[in-house]
Amino acid sequence: MHEFELKLKSGFSGERSIVLPKAVVEMMQNDPIVRHLYVTDIGFYPSAAYHYRERREPISQYVLIIVQEGEGWYQVRGEPRRQVAAGSCFLLPPGKPHAYGAAKGRPWSIFWMHISGDNAVWYGDVPSEPMNLQPNLFTRISDRLNLFDEIMNTLDNGYSIENLRYMSGLLVFFLSSIRYVNQYRQFSSEKVDGTDVIETTVHYMQENLSRKMTLQEMADYTGYSVSHFSAVFKQRTGLSPVTYFNQLRIRKACDLLVSSDMTVTQISHRLGIDDQYYFSRLFSESMGISPKEYRRQHRPS
């Protein structure tokens, strides 16, 4: 296989992306509200094997990448190459050539966006090292990703000035959750007890709905053996840990089917399930109808 065939910019199964037209970008630049902070490009690439992007000519936007699963790397010209893993994010500055890509053998799943505006510099003033967003008791990763979905869903619904202003407002909160991560987590630390292993495990599950998670990983999080963890979890909830996790995924899928225009394949990948047919079967077993039928019945006409 030739080397150029191993470097893909896009075209991944289940990917979702939006590139705003030039006329819309100009409209945002001239709006007194939106011009302060906006996205020009945004997307989600699941299991992006051979993903590679190099910009020898610098661009004027910040590039934010959140690694949900897998591993990768990035490099800004004049700086060392940095490795990144699941649960981290990095921000590439404007005006500097850069490159980034998925690791061989363990490709990443990433949420990404290009950010611009008068106030972008305030959110871009972060270290060049990758930032740690690993799940723990006080993280609110699922809330952050819900914001990301809402930004994309808003843009999917059109480029009216009202939609663009709403997007800009959501973006302020989204970027603040990363730039001021300790303050963002403070709300959760005031509400979570932390003494109940099942409650904390359910929180951990909710923070990881967008990726694969094994029973062993859940047990490791609690410090219990797999057999003891499974027994305690089922005694408390009536379900096995894996079944409970899948039920949380299906609940999220129901929300996305109603609130977004994402295809079934995109929703499947958004929930860390690479096999669309397995996802559809799992959904049908849980809800009694297929994902497409659920959308038909529950989406407002």
Contacts in CASP RR format, 6 or more apart in sequence:
PFRMAT RR
TARGET T0000
AUTHOR 0000-0000-0000
METHOD contacts of the structure
MODEL  1
MHEFELKLKSGFSGERSIVLPKAVVEMMQNDPIVRHLYVTDIGFYPSAAY
HYRERREPISQYVLIIVQEGEGWYQVRGEPRRQVAAGSCFLLPPGKPHAY
GAAKGRPWSIFWMHISGDNAVWYGDVPSEPMNLQPNLFTRISDRLNLFDE
IMNTLDNGYSIENLRYMSGLLVFFLSSIRYVNQYRQFSSEKVDGTDVIET
TVHYMQENLSRKMTLQEMADYTGYSVSHFSAVFKQRTGLSPVTYFNQLRI
RKACDLLVSSDMTVTQISHRLGIDDQYYFSRLFSESMGISPKEYRRQHRP
S
5 50 0 8 1.000
6 50 0 8 1.000
6 52 0 8 1.000
7 50 0 8 1.000
7 52 0 8 1.000
8 48 0 8 1.000
8 49 0 8 1.000
8 50 0 8 1.000
8 51 0 8 1.000
8 52 0 8 1.000
9 51 0 8 1.000
9 52 0 8 1.000
9 53 0 8 1.000
10 17 0 8 1.000
10 45 0 8 1.000
12 45 0 8 1.000
12 46 0 8 1.000
12 47 0 8 1.000
12 48 0 8 1.000
12 49 0 8 1.000
12 51 0 8 1.000
13 46 0 8 1.000
13 47 0 8 1.000
13 265 0 8 1.000
13 269 0 8 1.000
13 274 0 8 1.000
14 46 0 8 1.000
14 263 0 8 1.000
14 265 0 8 1.000
14 266 0 8 1.000
14 268 0 8 1.000
14 269 0 8 1.000
15 43 0 8 1.000
15 44 0 8 1.000
15 45 0 8 1.000
15 46 0 8 1.000
15 48 0 8 1.000
15 266 0 8 1.000
15 269 0 8 1.000
16 43 0 8 1.000
16 44 0 8 1.000
16 152 0 8 1.000
16 262 0 8 1.000
16 266 0 8 1.000
16 270 0 8 1.000
17 41 0 8 1.000
17 42 0 8 1.000
17 43 0 8 1.000
17 44 0 8 1.000
17 45 0 8 1.000
18 41 0 8 1.000
18 42 0 8 1.000
18 43 0 8 1.000
18 152 0 8 1.000
18 155 0 8 1.000
18 156 0 8 1.000
19 40 0 8 1.000
19 41 0 8 1.000
20 28 0 8 1.000
20 39 0 8 1.000
20 40 0 8 1.000
20 41 0 8 1.000
20 155 0 8 1.000
20 159 0 8 1.000
21 159 0 8 1.000
24 159 0 8 1.000
24 164 0 8 1.000
25 40 0 8 1.000
27 34 0 8 1.000
27 159 0 8 1.000
27 161 0 8 1.000
27 164 0 8 1.000
28 34 0 8 1.000
28 35 0 8 1.000
28 38 0 8 1.000
28 164 0 8 1.000
28 168 0 8 1.000
29 35 0 8 1.000
29 117 0 8 1.000
31 161 0 8 1.000
31 164 0 8 1.000
31 165 0 8 1.000
33 165 0 8 1.000
33 168 0 8 1.000
34 161 0 8 1.000
34 164 0 8 1.000
34 165 0 8 1.000
34 167 0 8 1.000
34 168 0 8 1.000
35 117 0 8 1.000
35 118 0 8 1.000
36 117 0 8 1.000
36 118 0 8 1.000
36 119 0 8 1.000
36 168 0 8 1.000
37 115 0 8 1.000
37 116 0 8 1.000
37 117 0 8 1.000
37 118 0 8 1.000
37 119 0 8 1.000
37 120 0 8 1.000
37 123 0 8 1.000
37 168 0 8 1.000
37 169 0 8 1.000
37 171 0 8 1.000
37 172 0 8 1.000
37 175 0 8 1.000
38 115 0 8 1.000
38 116 0 8 1.000
38 117 0 8 1.000
38 164 0 8 1.000
38 167 0 8 1.000
38 168 0 8 1.000
38 171 0 8 1.000
39 113 0 8 1.000
39 114 0 8 1.000
39 115 0 8 1.000
39 116 0 8 1.000
39 151 0 8 1.000
39 155 0 8 1.000
39 167 0 8 1.000
39 171 0 8 1.000
40 61 0 8 1.000
40 114 0 8 1.000
40 115 0 8 1.000
40 116 0 8 1.000
41 61 0 8 1.000
41 112 0 8 1.000
41 113 0 8 1.000
41 114 0 8 1.000
42 112 0 8 1.000
42 113 0 8 1.000
42 114 0 8 1.000
42 151 0 8 1.000
42 152 0 8 1.000
42 155 0 8 1.000
43 111 0 8 1.000
43 112 0 8 1.000
43 113 0 8 1.000
43 152 0 8 1.000
44 109 0 8 1.000
44 110 0 8 1.000
44 111 0 8 1.000
44 112 0 8 1.000
44 148 0 8 1.000
44 152 0 8 1.000
44 266 0 8 1.000
44 269 0 8 1.000
44 270 0 8 1.000
45 51 0 8 1.000
45 108 0 8 1.000
45 109 0 8 1.000
45 110 0 8 1.000
45 112 0 8 1.000
46 109 0 8 1.000
46 269 0 8 1.000
46 270 0 8 1.000
46 272 0 8 1.000
46 274 0 8 1.000
47 69 0 8 1.000
47 107 0 8 1.000
47 109 0 8 1.000
47 269 0 8 1.000
47 274 0 8 1.000
48 102 0 8 1.000
48 107 0 8 1.000
48 108 0 8 1.000
48 109 0 8 1.000
48 110 0 8 1.000
49 102 0 8 1.000
49 105 0 8 1.000
49 107 0 8 1.000
50 102 0 8 1.000
50 107 0 8 1.000
51 101 0 8 1.000
51 102 0 8 1.000
51 107 0 8 1.000
51 108 0 8 1.000
51 110 0 8 1.000
52 99 0 8 1.000
52 100 0 8 1.000
52 101 0 8 1.000
52 102 0 8 1.000
53 99 0 8 1.000
53 100 0 8 1.000
53 101 0 8 1.000
54 97 0 8 1.000
54 98 0 8 1.000
54 99 0 8 1.000
55 97 0 8 1.000
55 98 0 8 1.000
55 99 0 8 1.000
56 97 0 8 1.000
57 97 0 8 1.000
58 94 0 8 1.000
58 95 0 8 1.000
58 96 0 8 1.000
58 97 0 8 1.000
58 98 0 8 1.000
59 94 0 8 1.000
59 95 0 8 1.000
59 114 0 8 1.000
60 94 0 8 1.000
60 95 0 8 1.000
60 116 0 8 1.000
61 94 0 8 1.000
61 114 0 8 1.000
61 115 0 8 1.000
61 116 0 8 1.000
61 120 0 8 1.000
62 91 0 8 1.000
62 92 0 8 1.000
62 93 0 8 1.000
62 94 0 8 1.000
62 114 0 8 1.000
62 115 0 8 1.000
62 116 0 8 1.000
62 120 0 8 1.000
62 123 0 8 1.000
62 124 0 8 1.000
63 91 0 8 1.000
63 92 0 8 1.000
63 98 0 8 1.000
63 112 0 8 1.000
63 113 0 8 1.000
63 114 0 8 1.000
63 115 0 8 1.000
64 89 0 8 1.000
64 90 0 8 1.000
64 91 0 8 1.000
64 92 0 8 1.000
64 112 0 8 1.000
64 113 0 8 1.000
64 114 0 8 1.000
64 115 0 8 1.000
64 175 0 8 1.000
64 178 0 8 1.000
65 74 0 8 1.000
65 84 0 8 1.000
65 89 0 8 1.000
65 90 0 8 1.000
65 91 0 8 1.000
65 92 0 8 1.000
65 100 0 8 1.000
65 110 0 8 1.000
65 111 0 8 1.000
65 112 0 8 1.000
66 87 0 8 1.000
66 88 0 8 1.000
66 89 0 8 1.000
66 110 0 8 1.000
66 111 0 8 1.000
66 112 0 8 1.000
66 133 0 8 1.000
67 84 0 8 1.000
67 85 0 8 1.000
67 86 0 8 1.000
67 87 0 8 1.000
67 88 0 8 1.000
67 89 0 8 1.000
67 108 0 8 1.000
67 109 0 8 1.000
67 110 0 8 1.000
68 86 0 8 1.000
68 87 0 8 1.000
68 108 0 8 1.000
68 109 0 8 1.000
68 110 0 8 1.000
68 111 0 8 1.000
68 210 0 8 1.000
68 211 0 8 1.000
69 86 0 8 1.000
69 108 0 8 1.000
69 109 0 8 1.000
69 210 0 8 1.000
69 211 0 8 1.000
69 212 0 8 1.000
69 272 0 8 1.000
70 85 0 8 1.000
70 86 0 8 1.000
70 102 0 8 1.000
70 103 0 8 1.000
70 106 0 8 1.000
70 107 0 8 1.000
70 108 0 8 1.000
70 109 0 8 1.000
71 83 0 8 1.000
71 84 0 8 1.000
71 85 0 8 1.000
71 86 0 8 1.000
71 102 0 8 1.000
71 103 0 8 1.000
71 106 0 8 1.000
71 108 0 8 1.000
72 83 0 8 1.000
72 84 0 8 1.000
72 85 0 8 1.000
72 100 0 8 1.000
72 101 0 8 1.000
72 102 0 8 1.000
72 103 0 8 1.000
72 106 0 8 1.000
72 108 0 8 1.000
73 81 0 8 1.000
73 82 0 8 1.000
73 83 0 8 1.000
73 84 0 8 1.000
73 100 0 8 1.000
73 101 0 8 1.000
73 103 0 8 1.000
74 81 0 8 1.000
74 82 0 8 1.000
74 84 0 8 1.000
74 90 0 8 1.000
74 92 0 8 1.000
74 98 0 8 1.000
74 99 0 8 1.000
74 100 0 8 1.000
74 101 0 8 1.000
75 81 0 8 1.000
75 82 0 8 1.000
75 98 0 8 1.000
75 99 0 8 1.000
75 100 0 8 1.000
76 92 0 8 1.000
76 93 0 8 1.000
76 96 0 8 1.000
76 97 0 8 1.000
76 98 0 8 1.000
76 128 0 8 1.000
77 96 0 8 1.000
77 97 0 8 1.000
77 98 0 8 1.000
79 128 0 8 1.000
82 90 0 8 1.000
82 128 0 8 1.000
82 129 0 8 1.000
82 130 0 8 1.000
83 103 0 8 1.000
84 90 0 8 1.000
84 108 0 8 1.000
84 130 0 8 1.000
86 108 0 8 1.000
86 211 0 8 1.000
87 132 0 8 1.000
87 133 0 8 1.000
87 134 0 8 1.000
87 135 0 8 1.000
88 130 0 8 1.000
88 131 0 8 1.000
88 132 0 8 1.000
88 133 0 8 1.000
88 134 0 8 1.000
89 130 0 8 1.000
89 131 0 8 1.000
89 133 0 8 1.000
89 178 0 8 1.000
90 129 0 8 1.000
90 130 0 8 1.000
90 131 0 8 1.000
91 124 0 8 1.000
91 126 0 8 1.000
91 131 0 8 1.000
92 98 0 8 1.000
92 100 0 8 1.000
93 124 0 8 1.000
94 116 0 8 1.000
101 108 0 8 1.000
102 108 0 8 1.000
109 210 0 8 1.000
109 211 0 8 1.000
109 269 0 8 1.000
109 272 0 8 1.000
111 145 0 8 1.000
111 148 0 8 1.000
113 151 0 8 1.000
115 123 0 8 1.000
115 124 0 8 1.000
115 171 0 8 1.000
115 175 0 8 1.000
122 179 0 8 1.000
123 175 0 8 1.000
123 176 0 8 1.000
123 178 0 8 1.000
123 179 0 8 1.000
124 179 0 8 1.000
125 179 0 8 1.000
126 179 0 8 1.000
131 178 0 8 1.000
131 181 0 8 1.000
133 139 0 8 1.000
133 141 0 8 1.000
133 178 0 8 1.000
133 181 0 8 1.000
135 141 0 8 1.000
135 204 0 8 1.000
135 207 0 8 1.000
135 208 0 8 1.000
137 188 0 8 1.000
137 189 0 8 1.000
137 192 0 8 1.000
137 194 0 8 1.000
137 200 0 8 1.000
137 203 0 8 1.000
138 185 0 8 1.000
138 186 0 8 1.000
138 188 0 8 1.000
138 189 0 8 1.000
138 192 0 8 1.000
139 185 0 8 1.000
139 188 0 8 1.000
139 207 0 8 1.000
140 177 0 8 1.000
140 184 0 8 1.000
140 185 0 8 1.000
140 187 0 8 1.000
140 188 0 8 1.000
140 207 0 8 1.000
141 207 0 8 1.000
141 208 0 8 1.000
142 206 0 8 1.000
142 207 0 8 1.000
142 209 0 8 1.000
143 177 0 8 1.000
144 174 0 8 1.000
144 177 0 8 1.000
144 178 0 8 1.000
144 184 0 8 1.000
145 210 0 8 1.000
147 170 0 8 1.000
147 173 0 8 1.000
147 174 0 8 1.000
147 177 0 8 1.000
148 174 0 8 1.000
149 256 0 8 1.000
149 259 0 8 1.000
149 260 0 8 1.000
149 270 0 8 1.000
150 170 0 8 1.000
151 167 0 8 1.000
151 170 0 8 1.000
151 171 0 8 1.000
151 174 0 8 1.000
152 260 0 8 1.000
153 259 0 8 1.000
153 260 0 8 1.000
153 261 0 8 1.000
154 163 0 8 1.000
154 166 0 8 1.000
154 167 0 8 1.000
154 170 0 8 1.000
155 163 0 8 1.000
155 167 0 8 1.000
156 260 0 8 1.000
156 261 0 8 1.000
157 163 0 8 1.000
176 183 0 8 1.000
176 184 0 8 1.000
177 184 0 8 1.000
178 184 0 8 1.000
192 199 0 8 1.000
192 200 0 8 1.000
192 203 0 8 1.000
193 199 0 8 1.000
194 200 0 8 1.000
197 222 0 8 1.000
197 224 0 8 1.000
197 232 0 8 1.000
198 232 0 8 1.000
198 233 0 8 1.000
198 236 0 8 1.000
198 237 0 8 1.000
200 222 0 8 1.000
201 218 0 8 1.000
201 221 0 8 1.000
201 222 0 8 1.000
201 229 0 8 1.000
201 233 0 8 1.000
201 241 0 8 1.000
202 244 0 8 1.000
204 218 0 8 1.000
204 221 0 8 1.000
205 213 0 8 1.000
205 218 0 8 1.000
205 241 0 8 1.000
205 244 0 8 1.000
205 245 0 8 1.000
205 248 0 8 1.000
206 248 0 8 1.000
209 248 0 8 1.000
209 249 0 8 1.000
209 252 0 8 1.000
209 271 0 8 1.000
210 270 0 8 1.000
210 271 0 8 1.000
210 272 0 8 1.000
211 272 0 8 1.000
212 272 0 8 1.000
212 273 0 8 1.000
213 245 0 8 1.000
215 226 0 8 1.000
215 229 0 8 1.000
215 230 0 8 1.000
215 241 0 8 1.000
215 242 0 8 1.000
216 226 0 8 1.000
218 229 0 8 1.000
218 241 0 8 1.000
218 245 0 8 1.000
219 225 0 8 1.000
219 226 0 8 1.000
219 228 0 8 1.000
219 229 0 8 1.000
219 230 0 8 1.000
219 241 0 8 1.000
222 229 0 8 1.000
223 229 0 8 1.000
224 232 0 8 1.000
229 241 0 8 1.000
230 240 0 8 1.000
230 241 0 8 1.000
233 239 0 8 1.000
233 240 0 8 1.000
233 241 0 8 1.000
233 244 0 8 1.000
234 240 0 8 1.000
234 241 0 8 1.000
237 244 0 8 1.000
239 247 0 8 1.000
246 282 0 8 1.000
246 286 0 8 1.000
247 286 0 8 1.000
249 271 0 8 1.000
249 273 0 8 1.000
249 282 0 8 1.000
250 282 0 8 1.000
250 283 0 8 1.000
250 286 0 8 1.000
250 287 0 8 1.000
252 271 0 8 1.000
253 267 0 8 1.000
253 271 0 8 1.000
253 279 0 8 1.000
253 283 0 8 1.000
253 291 0 8 1.000
254 287 0 8 1.000
254 294 0 8 1.000
254 298 0 8 1.000
256 262 0 8 1.000
256 267 0 8 1.000
256 270 0 8 1.000
257 267 0 8 1.000
257 291 0 8 1.000
257 294 0 8 1.000
257 295 0 8 1.000
257 298 0 8 1.000
257 299 0 8 1.000
258 295 0 8 1.000
258 298 0 8 1.000
258 299 0 8 1.000
260 267 0 8 1.000
262 270 0 8 1.000
264 276 0 8 1.000
264 279 0 8 1.000
264 280 0 8 1.000
264 291 0 8 1.000
264 292 0 8 1.000
265 276 0 8 1.000
267 279 0 8 1.000
267 291 0 8 1.000
268 274 0 8 1.000
268 275 0 8 1.000
268 276 0 8 1.000
268 279 0 8 1.000
268 280 0 8 1.000
271 279 0 8 1.000
273 279 0 8 1.000
273 282 0 8 1.000
279 291 0 8 1.000
280 290 0 8 1.000
280 291 0 8 1.000
283 290 0 8 1.000
283 291 0 8 1.000
283 294 0 8 1.000
284 290 0 8 1.000
284 291 0 8 1.000
287 294 0 8 1.000
289 297 0 8 1.000
END
